[in-house]
Amino acid sequence: MGILDTLQADIDYDIIDEFIGHYALMCDEMEGLILSLEKPDAYERNVGELFRIFHNIKSASGFMKLDRMNRASELVESVLEEARAAKGPASTELINWMLMANDMFNTWKNQLETNSPELSPITPKILNIPTNITI
């Protein structure tokens, strides 16, 4: 029994399908937004967009009862909240941390799309929150 099978026991298939489609689009957008955080003229816009993405993932994964994804997106959202208050550009430490988060969320995207038995555990290194948000 896979993740989707478990979700379908409680949630309508159309809602699950819409979630996976939107989630995949958000995952596809992340890397480019993260990499351009190093550009002063794109920092504010991209931090805002990344915050929106992770806020949406947090809300949707909470509704879907995908607890690992929900907790991880809440953590990333809190770091991005701090980044929104800072002036850019982003530090290498923040960019590398965000890329690690991006990898984790893309792994989960693949696991959802292939109906894996469960989502992988949260990458432990994600708990090492960056101390230097900007340069």
C-alpha positions as CSV (number, residue, x, y, z in Angstrom):
1,M,0.0,0.0,0.0
2,G,1.5,3.3,-1.0
3,I,1.2,6.9,0.1
4,L,-1.6,7.7,-2.4
5,D,-3.6,4.6,-1.4
6,T,-3.4,5.7,2.2
7,L,-4.5,9.3,1.3
8,Q,-7.4,8.0,-0.8
9,A,-8.9,6.3,2.2
10,D,-9.7,9.7,3.7
11,I,-9.5,12.3,0.8
12,D,-11.2,12.5,-2.5
13,Y,-8.9,11.4,-5.5
14,D,-9.4,14.8,-7.3
15,I,-8.1,16.7,-4.3
16,I,-5.1,14.4,-4.1
17,D,-4.4,14.7,-7.8
18,E,-4.7,18.5,-7.6
19,F,-2.3,18.6,-4.6
20,I,0.3,16.5,-6.4
21,G,0.1,18.7,-9.5
22,H,0.5,21.9,-7.6
23,Y,3.2,20.5,-5.4
24,A,5.2,19.3,-8.4
25,L,5.0,22.8,-10.0
26,M,6.1,24.4,-6.7
27,C,9.0,22.0,-6.5
28,D,10.0,22.8,-10.0
29,E,10.2,26.5,-9.3
30,M,12.2,26.3,-6.1
31,E,15.8,25.7,-7.4
32,G,15.8,28.7,-9.7
33,L,14.4,31.0,-7.0
34,I,16.9,29.7,-4.5
35,L,19.9,30.2,-6.7
36,S,19.0,33.7,-7.6
37,L,18.8,34.7,-3.9
38,E,22.5,35.7,-4.3
39,K,21.4,38.6,-6.7
40,P,20.6,41.7,-4.7
41,D,18.0,42.9,-7.2
42,A,16.1,39.5,-7.1
43,Y,16.4,38.8,-3.4
44,E,13.3,40.4,-2.0
45,R,11.0,39.1,-4.7
46,N,12.4,35.6,-4.6
47,V,12.4,35.3,-0.8
48,G,8.7,36.4,-0.9
49,E,7.9,33.8,-3.6
50,L,9.7,31.0,-1.7
51,F,7.9,32.0,1.4
52,R,4.6,31.7,-0.5
53,I,5.5,28.3,-1.9
54,F,6.5,26.9,1.5
55,H,3.4,28.4,3.2
56,N,1.2,26.8,0.6
57,I,3.0,23.4,1.0
58,K,2.6,23.7,4.8
59,S,-1.1,24.4,4.5
60,A,-1.8,21.7,1.9
61,S,0.4,19.0,3.6
62,G,-1.4,19.8,6.9
63,F,-4.7,19.2,5.3
64,M,-3.4,16.0,3.6
65,K,-2.0,14.8,7.0
66,L,1.5,14.5,5.5
67,D,3.2,15.2,8.8
68,R,6.8,15.0,7.7
69,M,6.2,17.4,4.8
70,N,4.2,19.7,7.1
71,R,6.9,19.9,9.8
72,A,9.7,20.5,7.3
73,S,7.8,23.2,5.4
74,E,7.0,24.9,8.7
75,L,10.7,25.0,9.5
76,V,11.7,26.3,6.1
77,E,8.9,28.9,6.3
78,S,10.2,30.2,9.6
79,V,13.7,30.6,8.2
80,L,12.3,32.4,5.2
81,E,10.3,34.7,7.5
82,E,13.6,35.7,9.0
83,A,15.1,36.1,5.5
84,R,12.2,38.3,4.5
85,A,13.1,40.7,7.3
86,A,16.7,40.9,6.2
87,K,18.2,42.7,3.3
88,G,19.8,40.6,0.6
89,P,21.7,39.1,-0.9
90,A,21.5,35.7,0.7
91,S,24.6,34.1,2.3
92,T,26.1,30.9,0.8
93,E,25.0,29.2,4.0
94,L,21.3,30.1,3.4
95,I,21.5,29.1,-0.3
96,N,23.1,25.7,0.5
97,W,20.6,25.1,3.3
98,M,17.7,26.0,1.0
99,L,19.1,23.7,-1.8
100,M,19.2,20.8,0.7
101,A,15.6,21.5,1.6
102,N,14.8,21.6,-2.1
103,D,16.3,18.2,-2.6
104,M,14.2,16.8,0.3
105,F,11.0,18.2,-1.1
106,N,11.8,16.9,-4.6
107,T,12.5,13.5,-3.2
108,W,9.0,13.6,-1.6
109,K,7.6,14.7,-4.9
110,N,9.1,11.6,-6.6
111,Q,7.8,9.4,-3.8
112,L,4.3,10.8,-4.2
113,E,4.3,10.4,-8.0
114,T,5.5,6.8,-7.7
115,N,3.1,6.0,-4.8
116,S,6.0,4.9,-2.5
117,P,5.1,3.2,0.7
118,E,5.9,6.3,2.7
119,L,7.7,9.6,2.6
120,S,11.4,9.5,3.5
121,P,12.4,10.9,6.9
122,I,13.3,14.5,7.2
123,T,17.0,15.0,6.4
124,P,18.7,15.5,9.8
125,K,21.0,18.2,8.4
126,I,17.9,20.4,7.7
127,L,17.8,20.9,11.5
128,N,21.1,22.8,11.3
129,I,19.4,26.1,10.6
130,P,21.6,28.7,8.9
131,T,23.0,31.3,11.3
132,N,23.9,33.8,8.6
133,I,20.9,34.6,6.4
134,T,22.5,37.4,4.4
135,I,26.0,38.5,3.5
